[in-house]
């Protein structure tokens, strides 16, 4: 374990420890943080934080003295003090569009590394525009999307490209995701918040594209196409409009080994066509409801923030992401798989991301990063030891071509 940073009493602080996902991250850290890790729980309610600590200490008495820090997402002074006291902050407080920016700003200013589990494209783009430059100056690494959105995709594509080797020609990668799982109220609230602002999201994305450095001689794009059956996925597939595609393309832009002409497509994969059509209809319905405030509020009452699936349901959940890469006349198929995607594995991914930033020997980076650019192979190794599988399946039929 490296020497502590002077003036920083903590290696990690978990902000939002009393929420549904935050409590799972706390459980994971309690079990897996290396001996000697200086970590603390943070949130706005001392009583709720004490309850989390008491629960952890019931099985791990050494945590009876785990520090508790009072900080509020709406109180910038408390967030600045938090960021100044730790090397890495873990944020589970969403929807991030509503509550996330003050903590990102505090970390960028204090030179403190930051990880979260957002899947909100507008938030990620806005944080780049507002805080990337300052984070580069202070050395802070701001790493969003450190949960199921978008670690399996980002690191799965990185793993695939490392298996292929450096590329000098076109690369086409398709990701086919299959899941069995449920969602919490916080996840639903974040999704509805993101879908309720399509115009703002488009404006922010355009502003980011204008602000990002040009990539002379390199091209990046999205693979799409209509719903269809795919031979590699062994399933019906349909384009999945989530942030994973953007994250994979940003990693590609930052890593030369992805080649000069890279495209990625992210697809939902289901065994039967009626299920695929039903899922598309559900997403369309939620997107429509998100545009109307009374409908948005009604959907939010189905599962409230702070609520989520019980342990038995999480134990029965799983995910598989199959990746097909076509480059240099080769077709390579890889796979990333694990357990409960939304909560068990997301808590694991988020916690291991923070531990990786705190303790691993990593490339020198700063500013807004992806998991592939900030942590890469080190995080793949951590997640592999933690039970998430990265494997190469070999060549396979290509199915319908991407577009």
PyMOL commands that set and color helices and strands:
alter all, ss='L'
color gray80, all
select helices_A, chain A and resi 20-32+46-59+61-65+76-84+96-99+101-110+121-138+151-164+185-195+198-211+244-254+256-258+273-290+293-300+311-315+344-359+371-374+376-385
alter helices_A, ss='H'
color red, helices_A
select strands_A, chain A and resi 10-15+39-43+67-70+86-91+113-116+141-143+170-180+219-222+228-230+235-239+261-270+318-327+330-338+367-369+389-394
alter strands_A, ss='S'
color yellow, strands_A
deselect
rebuild
show_as cartoon
